[in-house]
Amino acid sequence: LRCCVVGVEVLTPDGLCLRQCESCNLMAASMLAFEKEYGDRVDFVLLNGDDPRNAAVVRAFGVDGIPHIAMVTAQGALWATLIGFVPNAVMAKRLLGLSRAESDAGRHN
């Protein structure tokens, strides 16, 4: 399971510091908390969308706004995309849904 978050500027070890994106800054603390809560079930991949080394990922997910959150199944299928500021309740519901979808898929394989 992957939750890929694309923003801009700098990612710091002590907290997401996405300086050029107000929505990213507003969501930073919540994203860290979600990573702690769901980290055993979901891999959080944080990318700087302005870094040319990430251009292929930006193109692959069709990033045209930030933050851009792509939720991808373990099989590599895009499960959900969230763009812009996402309220905590919505993010929690999506992360729970993604982890449940993966659990259900595992039982059917």
Secondary structure, DSSP 8 states (H G I E B T S, - for coil): -EEEEEE-SEEETTEEE-TT-HHHHHHHHHHHHHHHHHTTT-EEEEEETTSGGGHHHHHHTT--SSSEEEEE-TTS-EEEEEES---HHHHHHHHHHHHHHHHHHHHH-
